[in-house]
Amino acid sequence: RTRRHCSTKSRSRVFGSAWKLLAEASPVVDRDHCTAMGVGKLATVRGGTMVSHTDDSGDDTSDLRLVRVPAKDHEPGAMRPVYHILDGYPRLVDAERSPYYAPVNGQKASVPLGYIPEVSHTYAYWEQDYALQNEHGLAMGESTCGSNAQQASVADGGKALLAIEELSRIALERCKTARCAITTMGGLAEEYGFYGSDPGLGGSAEAMIVGDPGEVWVFHILPHPVNGSTAVWISQRVPDDEIVVVANMFVVRHIDLDDPEWFLGSANVKVAALEQGWWDGKEEFDFTAAYAYNQLSPLLHKNDYYSGRRIWRIFDWVAPSLHLDSTLGHVPEKPTYPFSVKPDEMVEENTLMMIMKDHYEGTEYDLTKGLAAGPFGNPNRYAGGKGEQAVFPYGGWERAISMYRTTYSFIGVIRNTPITGQYIWYGQDAPHGTCYIPVYARQSSVPAAWYTGRQSEFSRDSAWWAFNFVNQWTTLKYSYIIKDVQAAAFAWQAKGFDVIKEIDSLFDMAANNAGALVAHAEEKTNSFSNDLLASWWKLSDFLIAKYYNGYITEGEGDRQSVGYPAWWLESVGTYVNYPNGDVEPKPCQPNSKSVGRLRKIDFL
C-alpha cells in the first residue's frame, strides 16, 4: 500500500555536465516527485492568486482520469468513508463519491479504511491523484516531503487513518477559504492520525500550497513521531506580493502561533520536536530544521540540490535582480533561500506554464546540452535501473521541473470573480510538450477523452495518450521536433486565452443568469478541448511522416539527412573513419576486427 507521487527519496547534485553525486540514506529508492508554486494576489497581472502542481509520477502507473465530484447534501449522522487512494486505474471504485468512479467490468467496490462524521453539504470539485479546485475556486497544489517521523496506516496495522490524498479532498468538499482548508486538514489529522503515502521517511510528510481569491498558504504535515493517532502540522501565509515554491522539502522555518494572521499550526508543533531531541528548546525554533528528513550522509545533507535547484531556478526566473546563488542547495539546518520572493514583474498565467516546461534552458545546468542530452538535445534523464545503481550508487541526474514521467500538471487561477475568474489550466503528460486546457471551477464536465484511458493500454480515445505519444516521438530528434510541438502548443494556448477573455467579457451575466454563464463557459472550454485533441492527433501523424529513419521529410522528392552534429561525433569516440589505406586500428572496444579486405576502421 504505497504511493509513488512526489517524494524526496532520490536526491541529486551535479558535478560536470551530467551527474550529481548524492547520498541516499533510505534503502528504498523512489523516483517520483512534484513541484508546487503559489503566487499572491498582488503579484499577478490579473489580480487574484494562483497555485500550481506537476504530478510527476514514478515507477507505478497512474489513473489518467480528471474526475468531477459533484456537490451533495447529507443526512444527519451520515459518515464519510476514508480510502487509501490507489496507484493506477482505478484509483477508487465508489459510485457514491462520483459517477465516474462507478464500478465497471466487474470491478469491486473499494473498501474504506474507516469513517469520519460527514457534514450536511459538500461542495463540487475537480480531482485526480489529489484534489485540484472546488466550485468556489479554492485550489491546492501538492509536493511530498520527507520527515523524521513515520507512522503506519490502519490498513498496515497502525493507527493513522488519513493521508494527503483524502485530506485534500475533504478540504475541498467542506471549505471556501484557504484558512478553512488548512485547519480542516490539520484538525482531522490531529484527531484521526496521518500517514505518508510514499514508503520510508523520505515520503512520510506532505506539503500543500493552498489558495483562495485573497490568500495563499503553505501547509506542512507529518505523522506524530510517537503517537500514530495524531499529527504535527504548520502553515505559513505567503505575502500577497510574493511567490513561493515547494520542491519536496519543507520551507517553513521560524513560526509564531501567536500571530494567526500569518501562522496556523498544531499545539504540539514545538513539544513533539523537543521530546525527540530535534530541538533543544533554547535556540529559536525552526520547523524545517527540526522535522525535515535528516539524510545521514554528510555529502547529501550539506548539498541538497534536488530540491534547492528547482527553488533557485523558479525564484531566479521571476526575480533575477536578487542574484540568488544556484549552488547553495536547500538543506534542513539553515535557510539558504527565502521562504518566498517578490517578483521583478507581475506574474502571468503563462509565466507559470513556461516555468513548468523548464529544463534549466539557458543556464549552466541546461539539460538540453552536453553529451548526456545526446546529439539532439534530449532533456529527459531516465532514472533507475541496475546500470545506474552499479555505476552511480550515490548519484542521480539533475532534476528538472518538467519531467518525462509527469502524468499531469495544472495551474489554479483564483480571482475574486465567481464563475469567470476561477478555473484551472490543465495539461496531460510532460509539461514541455503539453497544451493546457481551461476548466472552470463550476463547470460539471469535460470531454470524455480527459477521463478515459489507462497507461497500460494505448488508446486514441484518450487525451493523455495523444500528448504522451507526441512527447515520445519528440525524443527521436528533440532539438528539431520540439520546435514543431511547441509551436503548435503556443498557437493553441493563445486560442485558449481567447476563450478565457470571451468568458471574462460576460461577467455581468453572473449576477442575473449564473446558470447560463456556467453552461456557456463549459460549452466553450469543452469545444476548445475537443478541437485541441483532434489537432494533436493530426500533429502526431504529421510528426511521424516528417521525422522517421533519421530523415526530415517535408514533401515528395529529396529528404533532408541532417546526420549528427560534429561536436557529438567528436565526443562519443566511436565514429568510424575510413582511411585511404590499410592502417592499424585504434579500437575503443576489445576484439575489434578489420572490416573488409583492404581497410581497417580507426575508432577516433
Long-range contacts (C-beta under 8 A, 24 or more apart in sequence): 1-84, 1-153, 1-155, 1-156, 2-197, 2-198, 2-199, 3-60, 3-85, 3-87, 3-163, 3-165, 3-197, 3-198, 3-203, 4-30, 4-31, 4-32, 4-57, 4-58, 4-59, 4-60, 4-87, 4-198, 5-32, 5-34, 5-55, 5-56, 5-57, 5-58, 5-129, 5-130, 5-142, 5-144, 5-197, 5-198, 6-32, 6-33, 6-34, 6-55, 6-56, 6-142, 6-143, 6-144, 6-198, 6-203, 6-248, 7-32, 7-33, 7-144, 7-146, 7-198, 7-200, 7-202, 7-203, 7-248, 8-33, 8-144, 8-145, 8-146, 8-202, 8-203, 8-248, 8-249, 8-293, 8-306, 8-307, 9-146, 9-198, 9-200, 9-202, 9-203, 10-306, 10-383, 10-396, 11-295, 11-300, 11-304, 11-305, 11-306, 11-307, 11-396, 12-305, 12-306, 12-395, 12-396, 12-397, 12-398, 12-399, 13-299, 13-300, 13-303, 13-304, 13-305, 13-306, 13-329, 14-305, 14-365, 14-398, 17-369, 17-370, 17-371, 17-372, 18-370, 18-371, 18-372, 18-397, 19-372, 19-392, 19-395, 19-396, 19-397, 20-305, 20-395, 20-396, 20-397, 20-398, 21-299, 21-392, 21-394, 21-395, 22-297, 22-299, 22-300, 22-303, 22-306, 22-394, 22-395, 22-396, 23-295, 23-296, 23-297, 23-298, 23-299, 23-300, 23-301, 23-394, 24-295, 24-297, 24-300, 24-394, 25-295, 25-296, 25-297, 25-300, 26-200, 26-201, 26-202, 27-200, 28-199, 28-200, 28-202, 29-384, 29-389, 30-58, 30-59, 30-198, 30-199, 30-200, 30-202, 30-203, 31-58, 31-59, 31-383, 31-384, 31-405, 32-56, 32-57, 32-58, 32-59, 32-198, 32-405, 33-58, 33-143, 33-144, 33-247, 33-248, 33-306, 33-399, 33-403, 34-141, 34-142, 34-143, 34-144, 34-248, 35-143, 35-245, 35-246, 35-247, 35-248, 35-310, 35-314, 35-356, 35-401, 36-141, 36-142, 36-143, 36-207, 36-208, 36-209, 36-245, 36-246, 36-247, 37-141, 37-209, 37-243, 37-244, 37-245, 37-246, 37-314, 37-352, 37-355, 38-141, 38-209, 38-210, 38-211, 38-216, 38-217, 38-218, 38-238, 38-243, 38-244, 39-216, 39-243, 39-347, 39-352, 40-215, 40-216, 40-238, 40-239, 40-240, 40-241, 40-242, 40-243, 41-213, 41-214, 41-215, 41-216, 41-240, 42-240, 42-241, 43-240, 43-241, 43-242, 43-243, 43-342, 43-343, 43-346, 43-347, 44-346, 44-347, 44-348, 45-346, 45-347, 45-348, 45-349, 46-348, 46-349, 46-413, 46-415, 46-421, 47-415, 47-416, 48-213, 48-413, 48-414, 48-415, 48-416, 48-417, 48-421, 49-211, 49-212, 49-213, 49-214, 49-215, 49-216, 49-414, 50-211, 50-347, 50-349, 50-352, 50-411, 50-412, 50-413, 50-414, 51-139, 51-140, 51-141, 51-209, 51-210, 51-211, 51-216, 51-411, 51-412, 51-414, 52-141, 52-209, 52-352, 52-356, 52-409, 52-410, 52-411, 52-412, 53-130, 53-132, 53-140, 53-141, 53-142, 53-143, 53-209, 53-409, 53-410, 54-356, 54-401, 54-402, 54-403, 54-406, 54-409, 54-431, 55-128, 55-129, 55-130, 55-142, 55-406, 55-407, 55-408, 55-409, 56-403, 56-405, 56-406, 56-407, 57-129, 57-405, 57-406, 57-407, 58-405, 59-384, 60-87, 60-88, 61-87, 61-88, 61-89, 61-454, 61-455, 61-456, 62-87, 62-88, 62-129, 62-407, 62-455, 63-87, 63-88, 63-89, 63-90, 63-91, 63-128, 63-129, 64-89, 64-407, 64-408, 64-428, 64-451, 64-452, 64-453, 64-454, 64-455, 64-462, 64-464, 65-89, 65-91, 65-100, 65-128, 65-450, 65-451, 65-452, 65-453, 66-126, 66-127, 66-128, 66-408, 66-426, 66-439, 66-446, 66-450, 66-451, 67-98, 67-100, 67-101, 67-126, 67-127, 67-128, 67-451, 68-98, 68-100, 68-124, 68-125, 68-126, 68-444, 68-445, 68-446, 69-97, 69-98, 69-124, 69-125, 69-126, 69-127, 69-169, 69-173, 70-98, 70-99, 70-124, 70-444, 71-121, 71-122, 71-123, 71-124, 71-135, 72-121, 72-122, 73-120, 73-121, 74-118, 74-119, 74-120, 74-121, 74-122, 76-120, 78-117, 78-118, 79-115, 79-116, 79-117, 79-118, 80-115, 80-116, 80-117, 80-118, 80-170, 81-112, 81-114, 81-115, 82-112, 82-113, 82-114, 82-115, 82-116, 82-161, 82-162, 82-166, 82-192, 83-110, 83-111, 83-112, 83-113, 83-166, 84-113, 84-153, 84-155, 84-163, 84-165, 84-197, 85-129, 85-163, 85-165, 85-166, 85-197, 86-110, 88-454, 88-455, 88-456, 89-454, 89-455, 89-456, 91-129, 100-451, 113-153, 113-154, 113-155, 113-161, 114-154, 114-161, 114-192, 116-161, 116-170, 116-188, 116-192, 119-173, 119-174, 122-173, 122-174, 123-172, 123-173, 123-174, 123-175, 123-176, 124-442, 124-444, 125-169, 125-172, 125-173, 126-424, 126-439, 126-441, 127-169, 127-172, 128-407, 128-408, 129-165, 129-407, 130-164, 130-165, 130-168, 130-169, 131-168, 131-169, 131-171, 131-172, 132-410, 132-412, 132-424, 132-426, 133-172, 133-412, 133-414, 133-422, 133-423, 133-424, 133-441, 134-172, 134-173, 134-175, 134-441, 135-441, 135-442, 136-176, 136-212, 136-418, 136-422, 136-441, 137-212, 137-213, 137-412, 137-414, 137-415, 137-418, 137-421, 137-422, 137-441, 138-171, 138-172, 138-175, 138-176, 138-177, 138-178, 138-181, 138-210, 138-211, 138-212, 138-414, 139-210, 139-211, 139-412, 139-414, 139-424, 140-168, 140-171, 140-172, 140-181, 140-208, 140-209, 140-210, 140-211, 140-412, 141-208, 141-209, 141-410, 141-412, 142-168, 142-206, 142-207, 142-208, 143-206, 143-207, 143-208, 143-209, 143-246, 143-247, 143-248, 144-196, 144-197, 144-198, 144-203, 144-205, 144-206, 144-207, 144-248, 145-205, 145-206, 145-207, 145-220, 145-222, 145-246, 145-248, 145-249, 145-250, 145-292, 145-293, 146-201, 146-202, 146-203, 146-204, 146-205, 146-248, 146-249, 146-292, 146-293, 147-196, 147-201, 147-204, 147-205, 147-222, 147-223, 147-250, 147-291, 147-292, 147-293, 148-201, 148-225, 148-276, 148-278, 148-291, 148-292, 148-293, 148-294, 149-201, 149-204, 149-205, 149-222, 149-223, 149-224, 149-225, 149-232, 149-291, 150-195, 150-196, 150-200, 150-201, 150-204, 150-223, 151-193, 151-194, 151-195, 151-204, 151-223, 151-224, 151-228, 152-195, 152-228, 153-195, 154-193, 158-193, 158-195, 158-228, 159-193, 159-227, 159-228, 159-229, 160-192, 160-193, 160-194, 160-195, 160-223, 160-228, 160-229, 160-231, 161-192, 161-193, 162-188, 162-189, 162-192, 162-193, 162-194, 162-195, 163-194, 163-195, 163-196, 163-197, 164-197, 164-206, 164-208, 164-221, 165-197, 167-194, 167-221, 168-208, 171-210, 176-212, 177-212, 177-214, 177-215, 178-210, 178-211, 178-212, 178-215, 178-216, 178-217, 179-215, 179-217, 179-264, 181-210, 181-219, 182-210, 182-217, 182-219, 182-235, 182-264, 183-264, 185-219, 185-221, 185-233, 186-219, 186-221, 186-231, 186-233, 186-235, 186-264, 186-265, 186-266, 189-221, 189-230, 189-231, 189-233, 190-230, 190-231, 190-233, 190-266, 191-230, 192-229, 193-223, 193-224, 193-227, 193-228, 193-229, 193-230, 193-231, 194-221, 194-222, 194-223, 194-224, 194-230, 194-231, 195-223, 195-228, 196-222, 196-223, 201-293, 202-293, 204-293, 205-250, 205-291, 205-293, 207-246, 207-250, 207-251, 209-244, 209-246, 210-235, 211-412, 211-414, 212-414, 213-414, 213-415, 213-416, 213-421, 213-422, 214-416, 215-240, 216-244, 217-264, 218-244, 218-246, 218-251, 218-252, 218-339, 220-250, 220-252, 220-287, 220-291, 222-291, 224-268, 224-272, 225-272, 225-275, 225-276, 226-272, 226-275, 226-276, 230-268, 231-266, 232-266, 232-268, 232-269, 232-272, 232-291, 233-265, 233-266, 233-269, 234-263, 234-264, 234-265, 234-266, 234-269, 234-287, 235-263, 235-264, 235-265, 236-262, 236-263, 236-339, 237-261, 237-262, 237-263, 238-339, 238-340, 239-340, 239-342, 241-342, 242-340, 242-341, 242-342, 242-343, 243-314, 243-315, 243-318, 243-340, 243-341, 243-342, 243-343, 243-347, 244-339, 244-340, 245-310, 245-311, 245-314, 245-315, 247-306, 247-307, 247-308, 247-310, 247-311, 247-330, 248-306, 248-307, 249-288, 249-292, 249-293, 249-304, 249-307, 249-330, 249-332, 250-287, 250-288, 250-291, 250-292, 250-332, 251-288, 251-311, 251-330, 251-339, 252-287, 252-288, 252-339, 253-286, 253-287, 253-288, 253-289, 253-335, 253-339, 254-284, 254-285, 254-286, 254-287, 255-285, 255-287, 286-334, 288-332, 289-332, 289-333, 289-334, 292-332, 293-332, 294-332, 297-394, 299-394, 300-394, 301-331, 301-332, 302-329, 302-331, 303-329, 303-331, 304-329, 304-330, 304-331, 305-329, 305-330, 305-398, 305-399, 306-396, 306-399, 308-336, 308-337, 309-360, 309-365, 309-398, 309-399, 310-399, 310-401, 311-337, 312-337, 313-358, 313-360, 313-363, 313-365, 313-401, 314-355, 314-401, 315-341, 317-351, 317-355, 317-358, 318-343, 318-344, 318-345, 318-347, 318-351, 319-343, 319-344, 320-344, 326-363, 326-364, 326-365, 349-411, 349-413, 349-425, 349-497, 350-493, 350-497, 352-411, 353-411, 353-425, 353-431, 353-436, 353-493, 355-401, 356-401, 356-402, 356-409, 356-411, 356-431, 357-401, 357-402, 357-431, 357-432, 357-486, 358-400, 358-401, 358-402, 358-432, 359-400, 359-401, 359-402, 359-432, 360-398, 360-400, 365-398, 367-397, 367-398, 367-400, 368-478, 368-479, 371-568, 371-571, 371-572, 372-397, 373-478, 374-478, 374-568, 375-564, 375-565, 375-568, 376-476, 376-477, 376-478, 376-479, 376-480, 377-478, 377-479, 378-475, 378-478, 379-432, 379-478, 380-404, 380-475, 401-431, 402-430, 402-431, 402-432, 403-430, 404-430, 404-471, 405-430, 406-430, 406-431, 407-464, 408-464, 409-434, 410-436, 411-436, 417-504, 417-507, 417-510, 418-442, 418-510, 418-514, 419-507, 419-510, 419-514, 419-517, 419-518, 419-521, 420-503, 420-504, 420-506, 420-507, 420-510, 420-517, 420-521, 421-504, 421-507, 423-500, 425-496, 426-450, 427-467, 428-463, 428-464, 428-467, 428-468, 429-464, 429-467, 429-468, 429-471, 430-467, 430-468, 430-471, 432-471, 432-482, 432-486, 433-467, 433-470, 433-471, 433-474, 433-482, 433-485, 433-486, 433-489, 434-467, 434-471, 434-489, 435-467, 435-488, 435-489, 435-492, 435-493, 435-496, 435-532, 435-536, 436-493, 436-496, 437-496, 437-525, 437-528, 437-529, 437-532, 438-496, 438-499, 438-500, 438-525, 438-528, 439-525, 440-503, 440-518, 440-521, 440-522, 440-525, 442-518, 442-521, 443-518, 443-521, 443-522, 443-525, 443-526, 444-522, 445-522, 445-526, 446-525, 446-526, 446-529, 447-526, 447-529, 447-530, 447-533, 449-529, 449-530, 449-533, 450-529, 460-537, 463-529, 463-533, 463-536, 466-533, 466-536, 466-537, 466-540, 467-536, 469-540, 470-536, 470-539, 470-540, 470-543, 473-540, 473-543, 473-544, 473-547, 474-543, 476-547, 477-547, 477-550, 477-552, 477-562, 480-547, 480-552, 480-562, 481-543, 481-547, 484-539, 484-542, 484-543, 484-546, 485-539, 485-543, 488-535, 488-536, 488-539, 492-532, 492-535, 495-528, 496-528, 496-532, 499-524, 499-525, 499-528, 570-604, 573-603, 573-604, 574-603, 574-604, 575-603, 575-604, 576-601, 576-602, 576-603, 577-601, 577-602, 577-603, 577-604
